[in-house]
Amino acid sequence: MRQALRDIIENNTSAVIMNVKEDVVLDIVDFIKSYDYSYQIVSSESDHATVRLGFINGLNEYTGSESFIKNRIFQELSAINMLFDVNLDNYYLEYIVEWIHWLHTMSTPLNYLDNDGLLFDYLIEFFENKYYEDEAVEDQVAIKFIRIIEEMLETKKDLPVLWIRDQLFKKPSILIVCEANPSKEAYVERLIKQYYDEYVEIDGEDNPLMFIKLQN
């Protein structure tokens, strides 16, 4: 493991280390610090965490064509839908995507709510108001799904949001994922691979860790 980390640091590249148990996090951090290298820790429960995941990883990162933005949002909602066995049809996911995209492109406060804990309340209130107007089942489903996402991304720690692109892809850094919940860990892995799919897995002894090596 140390040799794999050393190679990543000496080559000035980014990497994601998955399957990290809490009892070894500090050892890994101490090793990285000895090289004065940038790192982040994602964990919903660990006291050692330095960042938390933000909804859609910061919607204000998304620029490009309408189809590109909608596809990115859909992929991330789809990951939550699958990994947490919500089993929504694509029809409902696409309905939610349409409204999130509309809110985003209309320059509503949605873009500025990622860091202050108001985003989910805002989205739930938005769909509740729509539901009260015409009692559409789509809005009722959207409310329930957003509450699932809110619970999944909830943290008791007051931590900054992880902007994956800025903190991993614009400069070399090592992301340490220490999630006890397998579904949350799988969600993080899937998001990383959506941003960068040319990764190399490096197994440690007895496969205790999984490295995803990224080229900046």
Secondary structure, 3 states (H helix, E strand, C coil): CHHHHHHHHHCCCEEEEECCCHHHHHHHHHHHHHCCCCEEEECCCCCCCCEEECHHHCHHHCCCCHHHHHHHHHHHHHHHHHHCCCCCCHHHHHHHHHHHHHHHHCCCHHHHCCCCCCHHHHHHHHHHHHHHHHCCHHHHHHHHHHHHHHHHHCCCCCCCEECHHHHHHCCCCEEEECCCCHHHHHHHHHHHHHHCCCCEEEECCCCCCEEEEECC
